[in-house]
Amino acid sequence: MNHQIKKDDNPDLIEERSKATFDTDAFGAFIWGGYNNLKRRREIARYYEDHKELHDTVPIAFMTREEKLENAYRKASIFENHIKKACDVNNPEEVRYFNWLVYHIDGHPTSVHSIMGFPTIINQSDKEQQERWLQSGENREYLATYAQTELGTNIKKLETTATYDQKTEEFILNSPTVTSLKWWPGNMGHSHNVAIVMAQLWINNKCYGPHPFFVQIRDPKTHKPLPGITVGDIGPKFGLNTTDNGFLKLDHVFPNGTYVPPVHDKIAYSSMMLVRAIITPLMGENLCIGATIAIRYSAIRRQGEIKPGDGEVQILDYQTQQHRLFPQLARGIAFLLAGRNTYNFCNNVLKDIKNGDVSLLADLHAILCGLKAISSYQAELGLEQCRMACGGHGYSAASGFPLLNSNQFNGVTVEGDNLVLLLQVARYLMKRAKEIRYEIRYGQQPSKPNEIYDYLFDDAPKKCLIDQAYVPNYKNVLESFEYLSKKLTLQAYDKLEQLKQRGRTSEVAWNECSVELCKAARAHIRTFLARTFINEVNQVNGLPLLTVLKDLLQLYLFYEVKECMAGLMEDGYMLGQQLHYVKKNIYEALSKIRPNAVSIVDSFDFTDRELNSVLGRRDGHVYENLLKWAQASPLNKHDVLPFHHKYLGRMMEEARQKSRL
């Protein structure tokens, strides 16, 4: 049953929705973590719809950057009056969703305070500091950005310094070079008045590495930069232009304080880990939004005939369109499920760290790095597929894709370049590979594996067991991912060791193996995503929902196998005939998903506000609303543009005059 059916909707969408073989609310509850969460999302969305002052004054596409910022500032000034009425402020997911509805995808002037600046203060300050800053930060008496990235960025070798002056018992912060300027921190340009500055701590001529410092950068009353502070906006970007990313130069700035060593030397990066934990489900959500727009539009757009004389068909009936869109839908769901799991894992580990237990920190760091890298990259590629699937209209801002895709671009770089993060995963894997080789050589048991990488220590089948008689227990497919991951991990490790034995330094050997190391990291994360998807589906009760989820899982697994086919076939693990079985399962899954495609994307329960798309609107009335959208363009306020006669009009008139001569 599809709960989105309404009598005045586009007839093609009504027909699509009437074919649903499952309950869309049950699917929505699966995606959002239960029926109560689905209900609360709807209540929050209804609150937003009922309060017009939280809406944009005009479509964002028609605003200048300055107008976007003023619009966001206006909403931020009343946001606190509404959030406690709209949601449970102690529920991060409800708060995040309300933020998303109010500010949408282009960022907003308090975002970094909420997701990085203030959480850093909560997680890394001592009791005395919390008494001083916690309540006022929660009340938003100040707004704190997180200033880590520098113009010549290198996280381990940050150039900003914090030198302890024993005479004054103060830290002196400096930006000693041009490349040491803080560059890119969100909301630092003009919105925030405090910065959590990551700087190299120096005491008695000894460097203790990067540490966070609470620095007032603007006067609390006048908002003007304080003495020694040079701060401003870095200018327009591909996307997120309602977030004023900034630059910061520090010249002998004195934040008072005493040095308190952290529980672990990596704890300073906990804010980054928390953001990476948020990124993966966000990438999944973005990809599902893109798939929703493209699939709905493909259901109402008719073009060409499959059987001559039968009339034009919905473009969603073309296998090429299904092959372009349905894998993006399946990947989006995989990222949502993995993101939800790792977000909970992250919060649990951060609690352990507060209690001095850092035993799972390396595991968390590796999986968050890898998921962020894979999800952001594949979501970017997938959204572009969704845009292209909408033809010429996908290029219009009315489709929602220009804003959605341009804001997605930041995902591959924000909180760590993807290749750098994959190499972080690889470093983790090389430690596991060393344990495996040590066990083989000396017959000793390595450290006890956990569920994230325990398959690396298992003896996987030497031949692929995928056969024609596909049985949806997924064991054979998952074993293929595990085999490839273990093979690539050990190959990279062995190559590293061989290079070092030939005289290469560890650093040079690492660089010469870096492409192979990234391949191993991708394979490991692919295995994690597949296992998580399988585990989540296996917990579902109720045959109608389980059936459609298995169809999506079948597509996801075999599509991912196809993507890494070369690695599986190069050593004879997989045979050519098995490649045929893989393709057969992909095409079979496309056919099974097709009747439910619109109902699947309806299950996400995205509002038209979230989609921000004329093409993907819930009622399917696309063409009449494309005209209304175009007519709202500021250019159409004038029959003749004010500057027409000054330039083009004069040019054409002069040409006419010359032609008469």
C-alpha positions in Angstrom: 0.0 0.0 0.0 1.3 3.4 -1.0 0.2 6.1 1.4 1.0 9.0 -1.0 -1.9 8.4 -3.4 -4.1 11.5 -3.8 -6.9 11.8 -6.4 -5.7 15.0 -8.0 -2.2 13.8 -8.7 -0.6 13.1 -12.1 -2.4 10.0 -13.4 0.8 8.3 -14.2 2.0 8.6 -10.6 -1.4 7.4 -9.3 -1.0 4.3 -11.4 2.6 3.7 -10.4 1.6 4.1 -6.7 -1.3 1.7 -7.0 1.1 -1.1 -8.1 3.0 -1.1 -4.8 3.4 -4.6 -3.4 4.5 -3.4 0.1 3.5 -0.8 2.7 5.4 2.4 2.1 5.2 3.3 5.8 6.8 0.0 6.7 9.7 0.8 4.3 9.9 4.4 5.8 10.1 3.0 9.3 12.9 0.6 8.2 14.9 3.5 6.7 14.4 6.0 9.5 14.8 3.6 12.4 11.2 2.8 13.4 7.6 4.0 13.1 8.0 6.5 15.9 10.9 8.2 14.1 8.8 8.3 10.9 5.9 9.8 12.8 8.1 12.4 14.4 9.6 13.4 11.0 6.1 14.0 9.7 5.1 16.0 12.8 8.2 18.2 12.4 7.6 18.7 8.7 4.0 19.7 9.4 5.3 22.2 12.0 7.6 23.7 9.4 4.9 23.9 6.8 2.6 25.7 9.3 5.1 28.4 10.1 5.6 30.5 7.0 8.1 32.8 8.6 10.6 29.8 8.4 10.2 29.6 4.6 12.3 31.2 2.0 10.9 34.5 0.7 11.6 33.6 -2.9 13.2 30.5 -4.5 16.9 30.2 -3.5 17.8 29.9 -7.2 16.7 33.5 -7.8 18.7 35.0 -4.8 22.1 36.7 -4.9 24.6 35.4 -2.4 24.1 38.4 -0.2 20.3 37.8 -0.3 20.9 34.1 0.6 22.9 35.1 3.6 20.4 37.7 4.8 17.6 35.2 4.3 19.5 32.6 6.4 20.4 35.2 9.1 16.7 36.1 9.3 15.7 32.5 9.8 18.5 31.9 12.3 17.3 34.8 14.4 13.9 33.1 15.0 15.1 29.5 14.8 15.5 29.2 18.6 12.0 30.3 19.1 10.7 27.4 17.1 13.1 24.4 17.7 11.9 23.6 21.2 8.3 23.6 20.0 9.1 21.6 16.9 11.4 18.9 18.3 13.0 17.2 21.2 16.2 19.2 21.5 17.9 16.2 23.2 17.3 14.1 20.1 20.1 14.9 17.5 18.2 13.4 14.6 15.1 15.5 15.2 17.2 18.6 15.6 19.2 17.8 12.4 15.9 17.2 10.5 14.4 20.5 11.6 17.6 22.2 10.6 17.4 20.6 7.2 13.9 21.7 6.6 14.5 25.3 7.7 17.9 25.9 6.0 17.9 23.1 3.4 21.2 22.1 1.6 23.0 25.4 1.1 24.3 25.7 4.6 23.4 28.3 7.2 25.1 30.8 9.6 25.0 28.6 12.7 25.9 25.2 11.2 29.5 24.8 12.3 28.7 25.9 15.9 26.2 23.1 16.0 28.1 20.3 14.4 31.8 21.1 15.2 32.5 24.1 17.4 30.2 23.5 20.3 30.6 19.7 20.3 34.4 20.2 20.6 33.8 22.3 23.7 31.5 19.7 25.1 33.8 16.7 24.4 37.3 18.3 25.0 37.0 20.9 27.8 37.5 20.2 31.4 35.0 20.9 34.2 36.2 24.5 34.8 36.0 25.3 31.1 32.6 23.7 30.8 31.3 25.8 33.6 32.5 28.9 31.8 31.5 28.1 28.2 28.9 25.4 28.1 25.7 27.1 29.1 26.4 30.3 27.2 27.3 28.2 24.1 24.1 26.2 24.4 22.2 29.5 24.7 24.0 30.7 21.6 25.4 33.8 23.4 28.4 33.1 21.2 28.9 31.1 18.0 32.0 29.0 17.7 33.6 27.9 14.4 36.2 25.1 14.2 39.5 26.5 12.7 41.8 23.7 11.7 42.5 23.8 7.9 45.2 26.2 6.8 46.0 27.7 3.4 48.9 25.4 3.0 47.1 22.6 4.8 48.8 19.6 6.4 47.0 18.5 9.6 50.0 16.9 11.2 52.2 19.9 10.5 49.9 22.8 11.1 51.8 26.0 11.1 49.7 28.1 13.5 51.5 28.2 16.9 50.4 28.5 20.5 53.4 29.4 22.6 53.1 29.3 26.4 54.5 32.5 28.1 55.6 31.5 31.6 55.8 35.1 32.7 52.2 36.0 31.9 51.0 32.3 32.1 49.3 32.9 28.8 49.3 31.2 25.4 50.3 33.4 22.5 48.7 32.4 19.2 50.4 33.3 15.9 50.0 32.8 12.2 53.8 33.0 11.3 53.5 32.6 7.5 51.0 33.2 4.7 50.4 29.5 4.4 49.6 29.3 8.2 46.4 31.4 7.7 43.3 29.4 8.7 41.4 29.0 5.5 38.0 27.3 4.8 36.5 27.1 8.3 32.7 27.4 7.9 30.9 30.4 9.3 34.2 32.1 10.2 34.0 34.8 7.5 31.3 36.9 9.2 28.8 34.8 11.2 30.8 33.4 14.2 32.6 35.4 16.9 34.6 32.5 18.5 37.0 30.1 16.9 38.2 26.8 18.3 41.7 27.2 16.8 43.9 24.1 16.2 47.5 25.1 16.8 50.9 23.6 17.5 51.4 23.8 21.3 54.9 24.9 22.3 56.1 24.9 26.0 59.7 25.5 26.9 60.8 25.1 23.2 59.1 21.7 23.0 56.2 21.0 20.6 53.4 18.9 21.9 51.5 18.7 18.6 48.1 20.2 17.6 45.7 21.3 20.4 42.4 23.2 20.4 42.2 26.7 21.8 39.1 28.8 22.5 39.7 32.1 20.9 37.4 35.2 20.8 37.8 36.6 17.3 35.1 39.3 17.3 33.8 41.7 19.9 30.7 40.2 21.5 28.8 43.6 21.2 30.1 45.3 18.1 31.1 42.1 16.2 34.2 43.8 14.9 37.4 41.8 14.7 39.5 42.0 17.9 43.0 43.4 18.0 45.5 41.0 16.4 42.7 39.3 14.4 42.4 39.5 10.6 39.3 37.7 9.5 36.9 37.6 6.5 35.1 35.6 3.8 37.0 33.6 1.2 34.5 34.3 -1.6 32.0 32.3 -3.7 32.3 28.5 -4.0 30.8 25.7 -6.1 28.1 25.3 -3.4 27.3 25.9 0.3 27.3 29.6 -0.4 25.1 30.4 2.5 27.9 29.2 4.7 30.5 32.0 4.9 33.7 30.0 4.9 36.5 32.3 6.1 40.2 33.1 6.6 41.8 33.9 9.9 45.2 35.5 10.7 46.4 35.6 14.3 49.0 38.1 15.4 50.1 37.7 19.1 46.6 36.8 20.3 46.3 35.9 24.0 43.6 33.4 25.0 44.0 32.9 28.8 44.2 29.4 30.0 46.2 26.5 31.4 47.4 23.3 29.6 45.4 20.2 30.4 46.8 17.1 28.5 44.1 15.0 26.6 43.2 11.4 27.4 44.7 10.4 24.1 46.8 12.2 21.6 44.1 11.6 18.9 41.3 13.0 21.0 41.8 16.4 19.4 40.4 14.9 16.2 37.2 13.7 17.8 35.2 16.6 16.2 36.4 15.5 12.8 35.3 12.0 13.5 31.9 13.1 14.6 31.4 15.1 11.4 32.6 12.1 9.3 30.0 10.0 11.1 27.3 12.5 10.0 28.6 12.7 6.4 27.9 9.1 5.3 24.2 9.1 6.1 24.0 12.6 4.6 25.5 11.3 1.4 23.0 8.5 1.4 20.2 11.0 1.9 21.4 13.3 -0.9 21.6 10.3 -3.3 18.1 9.1 -2.3 16.8 12.6 -2.9 18.4 12.6 -6.4 17.0 9.2 -7.1 13.5 10.3 -6.0 13.5 13.3 -8.3 14.8 11.3 -11.3 12.5 8.3 -10.8 9.4 10.3 -10.3 10.1 12.4 -13.3 10.9 9.2 -15.3 7.5 7.9 -14.4 5.7 10.9 -15.8 8.0 11.7 -18.8 6.9 9.8 -21.9 9.2 9.5 -25.0 9.5 7.0 -27.8 8.0 3.6 -28.4 9.2 0.2 -27.3 6.6 -1.7 -29.4 5.6 0.2 -32.6 2.1 1.4 -32.5 1.7 1.0 -28.7 2.3 4.7 -28.1 4.9 6.6 -26.2 6.2 4.9 -23.0 7.3 6.2 -19.6 11.1 6.5 -19.9 11.3 4.5 -16.7 10.3 1.5 -18.8 13.6 1.6 -20.7 16.2 -0.8 -19.2 18.9 1.8 -19.8 17.1 4.3 -17.5 16.6 1.6 -14.9 20.2 0.6 -15.0 21.2 4.3 -14.6 18.9 5.0 -11.7 18.1 1.9 -9.6 21.7 1.2 -8.6 21.9 4.8 -7.3 18.8 4.2 -5.2 20.3 1.0 -3.8 23.6 2.7 -3.0 21.8 5.5 -1.3 20.0 3.1 1.0 23.3 1.3 1.7 24.9 4.5 2.8 21.9 5.4 5.0 22.0 2.1 6.8 25.8 2.0 7.2 25.7 5.7 8.3 23.2 5.0 11.0 25.2 2.1 12.4 28.5 4.0 12.4 27.0 7.1 13.9 25.8 5.1 16.9 29.2 3.4 17.0 30.9 6.8 17.0 28.9 8.1 19.9 29.6 5.0 22.0 33.3 5.2 21.3 33.4 9.0 22.2 31.7 8.1 25.5 34.4 5.5 26.1 37.1 8.0 25.4 35.7 10.3 28.0 36.2 7.5 30.5 39.7 6.9 29.3 39.0 3.9 27.1 40.5 4.4 23.6 40.6 0.7 22.6 38.2 1.1 19.7 39.4 4.5 18.5 41.6 3.1 15.7 38.7 0.9 14.5 36.3 3.8 14.5 38.8 6.1 12.8 39.4 3.7 9.9 35.8 2.9 9.2 34.7 6.5 9.3 37.5 7.6 7.0 36.7 4.8 4.5 32.9 5.4 4.6 33.3 9.1 4.1 35.6 8.6 1.1 33.4 5.9 -0.6 30.0 7.4 0.1 30.9 11.0 -0.9 32.6 9.8 -4.2 29.8 7.4 -5.2 27.1 9.9 -4.2 28.6 12.5 -6.4 28.8 10.2 -9.4 25.3 8.9 -8.7 23.7 12.3 -8.5 25.2 13.2 -11.9 23.7 10.0 -13.3 20.3 11.1 -11.8 20.7 14.6 -13.3 21.5 13.3 -16.8 18.6 10.9 -16.6 16.3 13.9 -16.5 17.5 15.1 -19.9 17.6 18.9 -20.6 15.3 19.7 -17.7 17.9 18.2 -15.3 20.2 21.1 -16.3 17.7 23.7 -15.1 17.8 25.0 -11.5 14.1 24.0 -11.4 15.2 20.4 -11.3 17.0 20.9 -8.0 20.1 19.2 -9.3 22.3 22.3 -9.8 22.0 23.1 -6.1 22.0 19.5 -4.9 25.0 18.5 -7.1 27.1 21.6 -6.5 26.7 21.2 -2.7 27.6 17.5 -3.0 30.9 18.5 -4.6 32.3 19.5 -1.2 31.8 16.0 0.2 34.9 14.5 -1.5 37.1 17.1 0.2 35.5 18.3 3.4 36.9 16.7 6.6 39.7 15.1 4.6 40.5 14.5 1.0 39.2 11.1 -0.1 42.5 9.6 -1.2 44.2 10.7 2.0 41.4 9.1 4.0 41.6 5.9 2.0 45.3 5.8 2.9 44.4 6.1 6.5 42.2 3.0 6.1 45.1 1.3 4.3 47.4 2.0 7.2 44.9 0.3 9.5 44.7 -2.7 7.1 48.5 -3.0 7.0 48.6 -3.5 10.7 46.1 -6.3 10.3 48.1 -7.8 7.4 51.2 -7.8 9.6 49.3 -9.8 12.2 48.1 -12.3 9.6 51.6 -12.8 8.1 53.0 -13.1 11.7 50.5 -15.7 12.5 51.3 -17.7 9.4 55.1 -17.4 9.9 55.2 -18.2 13.6 51.9 -19.9 14.3 50.9 -17.4 16.9 47.5 -15.9 17.4 47.2 -12.2 16.6 45.1 -9.8 18.6 41.5 -10.8 18.7 39.7 -9.6 15.6 36.4 -7.7 15.8 33.5 -7.8 13.4 34.8 -5.0 11.3 37.8 -7.0 10.0 37.5 -10.5 11.3 37.0 -11.9 7.8 40.7 -11.0 7.1 41.7 -13.8 9.4 39.3 -16.4 8.0 40.2 -18.9 5.3 38.0 -17.9 2.4 37.1 -20.3 -0.5 39.7 -20.2 -3.2 37.1 -20.2 -6.0 34.0 -18.0 -6.4 30.8 -19.9 -5.5 28.3 -17.6 -7.3 26.2 -19.9 -9.6 23.2 -19.7 -11.8 20.8 -20.9 -9.0 20.9 -17.6 -7.0 19.7 -18.2 -3.5 19.2 -14.9 -1.6 21.3 -15.8 1.5 24.0 -13.6 0.0 26.8 -15.7 1.5 28.5 -16.5 -1.8 28.4 -12.8 -2.9 29.8 -11.6 0.4 32.5 -14.1 0.3 33.6 -12.7 -3.0 34.0 -9.2 -1.5 35.9 -10.7 1.5 38.2 -12.7 -0.8 39.1 -9.6 -2.9 39.6 -7.4 0.2 41.9 -9.9 1.8 43.8 -10.5 -1.4 44.4 -6.8 -2.1 45.3 -6.1 1.5 48.0 -8.9 1.6 49.3 -8.0 -1.9 49.8 -4.4 -0.8 51.5 -5.5 2.4 53.8 -7.9 0.6 54.8 -5.3 -1.9 55.5 -2.8 0.9 57.8 -5.3 2.6 59.6 -6.2 -0.6 60.3 -2.6 -1.4 61.7 -2.0 2.1 63.9 -5.1 1.8 65.3 -3.6 -1.4 66.3 -0.5 0.6 63.4 1.8 0.2 62.5 3.8 3.3 59.1 3.2 4.8 57.9 6.5 3.4 59.1 6.0 -0.1 57.8 2.4 -0.1 54.4 3.7 1.1 54.2 6.2 -1.7 55.2 3.7 -4.4 52.4 1.4 -3.1 49.8 4.1 -2.6 47.5 3.2 -5.6 47.4 -0.5 -4.5 46.8 0.6 -0.9 43.8 2.7 -1.9 42.4 -0.3 -3.8 42.7 -2.4 -0.7 40.9 0.2 1.3 38.1 0.5 -1.1 37.6 -3.3 -1.1 37.5 -3.3 2.7 34.8 -0.6 2.8 32.8 -2.3 0.1 32.8 -5.4 2.2 31.7 -3.5 5.3 28.8 -1.8 3.3 27.7 -5.1 1.9 27.7 -6.9 5.2 25.8 -4.0 6.9 23.1 -4.0 4.2 22.7 -7.8 4.5 22.5 -7.7 8.3 19.9 -4.9 8.3 17.7 -6.8 5.7 18.0 -10.1 7.6 16.5 -8.4 10.7 13.3 -7.5 8.8 10.0 -9.3 9.5 7.1 -9.2 7.2 7.2 -10.7 3.7 6.0 -7.8 1.5 8.7 -5.4 2.8 11.3 -8.1 3.0 10.7 -9.0 -0.6 11.3 -5.5 -2.0 14.3 -5.0 0.3 15.8 -8.3 -1.0 15.3 -7.0 -4.6 17.3 -3.9 -3.8 19.9 -5.9 -1.9 20.3 -8.2 -4.9 20.8 -5.3 -7.2 23.3 -3.6 -4.8 25.4 -6.7 -4.3 25.7 -7.9 -7.9 26.2 -4.3 -9.2 29.1 -3.9 -6.8 30.5 -7.3 -7.8 30.4 -6.1 -11.4 32.2 -2.9 -10.4 35.2 -5.0 -9.1 35.1 -7.7 -11.7 38.7 -7.3 -12.9 40.1 -8.0 -9.4 38.0 -11.1 -9.0 38.8 -12.5 -12.4 42.6 -11.8 -12.8 43.7 -14.8 -10.7 41.0 -17.1 -11.8 38.9 -16.8 -8.6 35.8 -15.9 -10.8 35.2 -17.4 -14.2 33.7 -15.9 -17.3 30.5 -17.8 -16.9 30.0 -16.4 -13.5 30.2 -12.9 -14.9 27.2 -13.9 -17.0 25.4 -14.9 -13.8 26.2 -11.6 -12.2 24.8 -9.6 -15.1 21.7 -11.9 -15.2 21.0 -11.1 -11.5 21.4 -7.4 -12.1 18.9 -7.3 -15.0 16.5 -9.6 -13.0 16.7 -7.2 -10.1 16.0 -4.2 -12.3 12.8 -5.9 -13.6 11.6 -6.8 -10.1 12.2 -3.2 -8.8 10.5 -1.5 -11.7 6.9 -1.9 -10.6 7.8 -0.7 -7.1 10.2 2.1 -8.0 8.0 5.1 -7.4 6.6 3.6 -4.2 10.2 2.9 -2.9 11.2 6.5 -3.3 7.8 7.7 -1.9 8.7 5.6 1.2 11.5 8.1 2.1 8.7 10.5 2.8 10.7 13.5 1.5 8.7 16.7 1.4 8.7 18.9 -1.6 10.7 21.3 0.5 13.4 18.7 0.9 13.5 17.8 -2.8 13.5 21.5 -3.9 12.6 20.2 -7.3 9.8 20.9 -9.8 10.6 17.6 -11.6 10.4 15.5 -8.4 7.3 17.1 -6.8 5.0 14.7 -5.0 1.9 15.4 -7.1 3.7 14.9 -10.4 2.4 18.1 -12.0 5.7 19.0 -13.6 5.1 20.9 -16.7 2.6 23.5 -15.5 4.8 24.2 -12.5 7.9 24.5 -14.7 6.1 27.4 -16.3 5.2 29.0 -13.0 8.7 28.6 -11.7 10.2 30.3 -14.8 7.7 33.1 -14.6 8.9 33.8 -11.0 12.4 34.7 -12.4 13.3 38.3 -11.5 14.1 38.8 -15.2 10.5 38.3 -16.0 9.4 41.3 -13.9 10.1 43.4 -16.9 8.8 43.1 -20.4 11.9 44.9 -21.5 15.0 44.7 -19.4 16.0 48.2 -18.0 19.4 48.0 -19.7 18.2 46.6 -23.0 18.0 49.9 -24.9 21.4 51.0 -23.5 23.3 48.2 -25.1 21.6 45.6 -27.4 18.8 47.9 -28.4 21.2 50.6 -29.4 23.4 48.0 -31.2 20.5 46.7 -33.3 19.2 50.2 -34.0 22.7 51.3 -35.3 22.8 48.2 -37.5 19.4 49.1 -38.9 20.5 52.6 -39.6 23.7 51.4 -41.4 21.6 49.0 -43.5 19.6 51.9 -44.9 22.6 53.8 -46.1 
